[in-house]
């Protein structure tokens, strides 16, 4: 009887773990996380709390880049946004901006090569990764 009970428990544990992994992969894909095929060389990794300011400058190859971003507001709805600057800050493009939300994530693609930096303005905790390729 003890052997059958142990087998049932381990079989249930395996099914539970498999179900959790399937759910995690499905949720990750729905949330817009970068897939292995779109991931490139890391150019920048930055994170912070409620803050506004520039990231470090990063060099982008001819293949362009994408920014994988996320934010979480722990004390209610907040704001998050970033802009992309290049050419010594003389040119920029507006990145995503959100107001009144508690969390979000996404991936935005950019063309071009050269030296870039991001200006982040957020009342929430945030994380950004710039990756080579689009």
Residue pairs with C-beta under 8 A, 6 or more apart in sequence:
29 35
31 105
32 105
32 106
32 107
33 68
33 105
33 107
34 66
34 68
34 107
34 131
38 66
38 107
38 131
38 133
38 134
39 131
39 133
40 63
40 65
40 66
40 131
40 132
40 133
41 61
41 131
41 132
41 133
42 129
42 130
42 131
42 132
43 58
43 59
43 60
43 65
43 130
43 131
43 132
44 55
44 56
44 58
44 118
44 128
44 129
44 130
45 128
45 129
45 130
46 55
46 56
46 118
46 120
46 127
46 128
46 129
47 125
47 126
47 127
47 128
48 120
48 122
48 125
48 126
49 124
49 125
49 126
50 78
50 122
50 123
50 124
50 125
51 120
51 122
52 119
52 120
52 121
52 122
53 119
53 120
54 85
54 117
54 118
54 119
54 120
55 117
55 118
55 119
55 120
55 128
56 117
57 115
57 116
57 117
58 115
58 116
58 117
58 130
59 114
59 115
59 116
60 110
60 112
60 113
60 114
60 115
60 116
60 130
60 132
61 113
61 132
62 113
63 113
63 132
63 133
63 134
64 109
64 110
64 111
64 112
64 113
64 132
64 133
64 134
65 109
65 110
65 116
65 130
65 131
65 132
65 133
65 134
66 107
66 108
66 109
66 110
66 130
66 131
66 133
66 134
67 82
67 84
67 95
67 107
67 108
67 110
67 118
67 128
67 129
67 130
67 131
68 105
68 106
68 107
68 128
68 129
68 131
69 82
69 96
69 105
69 106
69 107
69 108
69 126
69 127
69 128
69 129
70 103
70 104
70 105
70 106
70 126
70 127
71 78
71 80
71 98
71 103
71 104
71 105
71 122
71 124
71 125
71 126
71 127
72 102
72 103
72 124
72 125
72 126
73 80
73 101
73 102
73 103
73 123
73 124
73 125
74 124
74 125
76 102
77 99
77 100
77 101
77 102
78 100
78 101
78 102
78 122
78 123
78 124
79 97
79 98
79 99
79 100
79 121
79 122
79 123
79 124
80 96
80 97
80 98
80 101
80 104
80 121
80 122
80 123
80 124
80 126
81 95
81 96
81 97
81 98
81 120
81 121
81 122
82 95
82 96
82 118
82 119
82 120
82 121
82 128
83 92
83 93
83 94
83 95
83 118
83 119
84 92
84 93
84 95
84 110
84 116
84 118
85 91
85 92
85 116
85 117
85 118
85 119
86 92
86 112
86 114
86 115
86 116
86 117
87 114
88 115
89 117
92 119
93 110
95 108
95 118
96 106
96 108
98 104
103 124
109 134
110 116
110 134
111 134
116 130
118 128
118 130
120 126
120 128
